[in-house]
Amino acid sequence: MVAARSGLSKIAGYSLSMLVLAVASLAIIPVMVGADGPRAWASIAVGQSIGGVAAVVVGYGWGLTGPAVVARADPPARVRAHSESLWVKCVLLVPVGATAASLAALLTPTRPDLAAVGALSTAAVGLTASWYFVGLSRPYALFFLETFPRVLGTVVGIALMLAGADAFVGVMCVLGGMVLAFVASSIFIQGVSGVPRGERLPRSPLWSVLGSQGLGLSSTLLSSGYVAAPVLIVSAVAPYALPVYAIVDKVQRQVSVALNPFVTVFQGWVPRATSDRLRERVFRALALSLLFSILLGVGMLSVAPYLIAWLGGDQIRPGTTTLVLMAGFVALALFEAVVSKAILIAIDRVNVVATATLAGSLVGLPLVAVGAVFFGPSGALGAILVGLALRVGIELTGVFTTFRRADGPVSTAVNTRRTQRAQI
């Protein structure tokens, strides 16, 4: 009972951070639209899409590999891992942020200043130390040191824009909140870690750190690029469709972020199965996530018209087809996240995830341009859904193929992982 309560408490803590961030990110949209209009908001959305890719580069893979490193390491090694991440991120932030801001300013049809600062504010998300708190299983430290400062910056931005400030000021406040979170978490980890200065391990050389994180970076960069690219494609080939597509894209992203704790539960639950129970647990995870995804799609379709009308200040109203496609995308994206991040990782088929992501991108992204030109926002969304469906199909094929083999690699993979944990 104690372990169950502890697990529920941690899930609640992570969910609180995700929920508060999602609400804050959505709440600022109608204020931005009201401050400068739909086209200004579209420019910010373009910048945020580019900044999302930049954030992955600045984060340099610690979001993927960091929790496991922290969970297995002793306190001096944890502090060294965070110190190395600070070093790399500070080196990368200026050139990567400047490149993202410049690219956003060039690609947006209007208000390049808003696009540039939107890119910078989102690129700064790469500074997060959330992976450190996840590794320690300290969701409430994550909330107060990372989530609260970020939300505070957003709330200040909303208040200033309601008082008459430009959307530029609002986005700068969001950036300020991210920087405040970075400073607060760094001071806590480095200054209140309980590790005396004399016991701290020396940092590895910069090039060694960069090389060790290369796999994590490449894996996350490909996925984030697929998420960010459609907004840029629509902006280039069908700018008239951008305001509607941008707000629909923002809603589906925030909903996906808010549902991350659901995926996280499976990430911990599926790999913990013994080799003889892994098959059963995998298929239970598939069934549960499929059921929840269907319910999510129905729920999204019910609330989406009212949500988007509110976010767009009654100035942006997608058609029914667009709303149906958005609900379908959110549902399928959640199911895909469980399959790729929990199930395929648990059965040691990371290669299938990479193959599926690449195939989905090669098919889906070119179709976005075609769909946006001929069918507007609905065409772009439909194309992304096709690419995602292909990705899910390849991943499910990988799961079923693994279990159909007479001497499949499942038990071998489990034993290999346990051996690796024992050696660390």
Solvent accessible surface area in square Angstrom, and as a share of the most:
residue,aa,sasa,rsa
1,M,164,0.73
2,V,122,0.70
3,A,83,0.65
4,A,58,0.45
5,R,156,0.57
6,S,46,0.30
7,G,30,0.29
8,L,119,0.59
9,S,50,0.32
10,K,74,0.32
11,I,64,0.33
12,A,55,0.42
13,G,0,0.00
14,Y,31,0.12
15,S,38,0.24
16,L,70,0.35
17,S,4,0.03
18,M,51,0.23
19,L,103,0.51
20,V,40,0.23
21,L,31,0.15
22,A,6,0.04
23,V,87,0.50
24,A,10,0.08
25,S,32,0.21
26,L,23,0.11
27,A,28,0.21
28,I,10,0.05
29,I,0,0.00
30,P,22,0.14
31,V,23,0.13
32,M,4,0.02
33,V,1,0.00
34,G,61,0.58
35,A,40,0.31
36,D,46,0.24
37,G,17,0.16
38,P,33,0.21
39,R,141,0.51
40,A,5,0.03
41,W,2,0.01
42,A,4,0.03
43,S,1,0.00
44,I,0,0.00
45,A,8,0.06
46,V,0,0.00
47,G,0,0.00
48,Q,32,0.14
49,S,3,0.02
50,I,10,0.05
51,G,0,0.00
52,G,20,0.20
53,V,43,0.25
54,A,6,0.05
55,A,13,0.10
56,V,28,0.16
57,V,36,0.21
58,V,0,0.00
59,G,13,0.13
60,Y,27,0.10
61,G,4,0.04
62,W,13,0.05
63,G,59,0.57
64,L,97,0.48
65,T,44,0.26
66,G,0,0.00
67,P,29,0.18
68,A,43,0.33
69,V,59,0.34
70,V,0,0.00
71,A,61,0.47
72,R,112,0.41
73,A,20,0.15
74,D,81,0.42
75,P,63,0.40
76,P,28,0.18
77,A,21,0.17
78,R,60,0.22
79,V,4,0.02
80,R,82,0.30
81,A,10,0.08
82,H,2,0.01
83,S,22,0.14
84,E,20,0.09
85,S,1,0.01
86,L,36,0.18
87,W,73,0.26
88,V,0,0.00
89,K,4,0.02
90,C,75,0.45
91,V,72,0.41
92,L,31,0.15
93,L,53,0.26
94,V,112,0.64
95,P,74,0.47
96,V,26,0.15
97,G,1,0.01
98,A,55,0.43
99,T,89,0.52
100,A,6,0.05
101,A,13,0.10
102,S,64,0.41
103,L,80,0.40
104,A,0,0.00
105,A,31,0.24
106,L,145,0.72
107,L,78,0.39
108,T,13,0.07
109,P,72,0.45
110,T,50,0.29
111,R,76,0.28
112,P,71,0.44
113,D,60,0.31
114,L,0,0.00
115,A,0,0.00
116,A,23,0.18
117,V,6,0.03
118,G,0,0.00
119,A,0,0.00
120,L,67,0.33
121,S,5,0.03
122,T,30,0.18
123,A,0,0.00
124,A,3,0.02
125,V,48,0.27
126,G,6,0.05
127,L,7,0.04
128,T,27,0.16
129,A,3,0.03
130,S,35,0.23
131,W,7,0.02
132,Y,11,0.04
133,F,0,0.00
134,V,55,0.32
135,G,11,0.10
136,L,42,0.21
137,S,48,0.31
138,R,112,0.41
139,P,6,0.04
140,Y,93,0.35
141,A,16,0.12
142,L,16,0.08
143,F,28,0.12
144,F,130,0.54
145,L,34,0.17
146,E,4,0.02
147,T,2,0.01
148,F,108,0.45
149,P,8,0.05
150,R,58,0.21
151,V,24,0.14
152,L,76,0.38
153,G,8,0.08
154,T,11,0.06
155,V,80,0.46
156,V,64,0.37
157,G,0,0.00
158,I,30,0.15
159,A,56,0.43
160,L,75,0.37
161,M,10,0.04
162,L,130,0.65
163,A,89,0.69
164,G,68,0.66
165,A,28,0.22
166,D,51,0.26
167,A,0,0.00
168,F,75,0.31
169,V,55,0.31
170,G,0,0.00
171,V,1,0.01
172,M,81,0.36
173,C,24,0.15
174,V,42,0.24
175,L,32,0.16
176,G,38,0.36
177,G,2,0.02
178,M,4,0.02
179,V,66,0.38
180,L,86,0.43
181,A,0,0.00
182,F,34,0.14
183,V,67,0.38
184,A,27,0.21
185,S,0,0.00
186,S,17,0.11
187,I,109,0.56
188,F,51,0.21
189,I,3,0.01
190,Q,32,0.14
191,G,55,0.53
192,V,96,0.55
193,S,35,0.23
194,G,75,0.72
195,V,11,0.06
196,P,74,0.46
197,R,182,0.66
198,G,80,0.76
199,E,106,0.48
200,R,50,0.18
201,L,72,0.36
202,P,107,0.67
203,R,121,0.44
204,S,34,0.22
205,P,93,0.58
206,L,38,0.19
207,W,200,0.70
208,S,59,0.38
209,V,6,0.03
210,L,27,0.13
211,G,58,0.55
212,S,85,0.55
213,Q,17,0.07
214,G,27,0.25
215,L,141,0.70
216,G,1,0.01
217,L,28,0.14
218,S,61,0.40
219,S,46,0.30
220,T,40,0.23
221,L,58,0.29
222,L,68,0.34
223,S,37,0.24
224,S,22,0.14
225,G,24,0.23
226,Y,14,0.05
227,V,66,0.38
228,A,3,0.03
229,A,21,0.16
230,P,3,0.02
231,V,1,0.00
232,L,41,0.21
233,I,39,0.20
234,V,0,0.00
235,S,8,0.05
236,A,79,0.61
237,V,62,0.36
238,A,1,0.01
239,P,56,0.35
240,Y,143,0.54
241,A,3,0.02
242,L,2,0.01
243,P,21,0.13
244,V,35,0.20
245,Y,1,0.01
246,A,1,0.01
247,I,0,0.00
248,V,0,0.00
249,D,8,0.04
250,K,32,0.14
251,V,0,0.00
252,Q,4,0.02
253,R,59,0.21
254,Q,22,0.10
255,V,24,0.14
256,S,41,0.26
257,V,57,0.33
258,A,31,0.24
259,L,33,0.16
260,N,50,0.26
261,P,12,0.07
262,F,45,0.19
263,V,6,0.03
264,T,59,0.34
265,V,61,0.35
266,F,13,0.05
267,Q,74,0.33
268,G,29,0.28
269,W,56,0.20
270,V,0,0.00
271,P,31,0.19
272,R,169,0.62
273,A,3,0.02
274,T,64,0.37
275,S,41,0.27
276,D,119,0.62
277,R,110,0.40
278,L,0,0.00
279,R,125,0.46
280,E,80,0.36
281,R,52,0.19
282,V,0,0.00
283,F,73,0.30
284,R,118,0.43
285,A,0,0.00
286,L,14,0.07
287,A,62,0.48
288,L,90,0.45
289,S,0,0.00
290,L,90,0.45
291,L,103,0.51
292,F,74,0.31
293,S,4,0.03
294,I,98,0.50
295,L,111,0.55
296,L,28,0.14
297,G,12,0.11
298,V,94,0.54
299,G,33,0.32
300,M,12,0.05
301,L,74,0.37
302,S,68,0.44
303,V,79,0.45
304,A,0,0.00
305,P,53,0.34
306,Y,166,0.63
307,L,41,0.20
308,I,0,0.00
309,A,16,0.12
310,W,135,0.47
311,L,0,0.00
312,G,0,0.00
313,G,40,0.39
314,D,92,0.48
315,Q,104,0.46
316,I,6,0.03
317,R,160,0.58
318,P,21,0.13
319,G,45,0.44
320,T,105,0.61
321,T,81,0.47
322,T,5,0.03
323,L,15,0.07
324,V,72,0.41
325,L,36,0.18
326,M,0,0.00
327,A,5,0.04
328,G,28,0.27
329,F,29,0.12
330,V,1,0.01
331,A,15,0.11
332,L,44,0.22
333,A,20,0.15
334,L,11,0.05
335,F,16,0.07
336,E,12,0.05
337,A,17,0.13
338,V,0,0.00
339,V,0,0.00
340,S,5,0.03
341,K,105,0.44
342,A,1,0.00
343,I,0,0.00
344,L,0,0.00
345,I,73,0.37
346,A,1,0.00
347,I,0,0.00
348,D,81,0.42
349,R,33,0.12
350,V,73,0.42
351,N,92,0.47
352,V,12,0.07
353,V,27,0.16
354,A,55,0.43
355,T,78,0.45
356,A,0,0.00
357,T,5,0.03
358,L,89,0.44
359,A,25,0.19
360,G,1,0.01
361,S,13,0.08
362,L,119,0.59
363,V,60,0.35
364,G,0,0.00
365,L,37,0.19
366,P,78,0.49
367,L,71,0.35
368,V,0,0.00
369,A,28,0.22
370,V,81,0.47
371,G,9,0.09
372,A,0,0.00
373,V,74,0.42
374,F,145,0.60
375,F,150,0.63
376,G,4,0.03
377,P,24,0.15
378,S,24,0.16
379,G,11,0.10
380,A,0,0.00
381,L,0,0.00
382,G,18,0.18
383,A,7,0.05
384,I,6,0.03
385,L,38,0.19
386,V,75,0.43
387,G,0,0.00
388,L,7,0.04
389,A,51,0.40
390,L,65,0.32
391,R,25,0.09
392,V,10,0.06
393,G,35,0.34
394,I,48,0.24
395,E,0,0.00
396,L,40,0.20
397,T,80,0.46
398,G,7,0.06
399,V,0,0.00
400,F,78,0.32
401,T,41,0.24
402,T,0,0.00
403,F,15,0.06
404,R,173,0.63
405,R,114,0.42
406,A,107,0.83
407,D,141,0.73
408,G,19,0.18
409,P,40,0.25
410,V,16,0.09
411,S,50,0.32
412,T,84,0.49
413,A,4,0.03
414,V,3,0.02
415,N,82,0.42
416,T,61,0.36
417,R,39,0.14
418,R,99,0.36
419,T,71,0.41
420,Q,97,0.43
421,R,115,0.42
422,A,88,0.69
423,Q,141,0.63
424,I,119,0.60
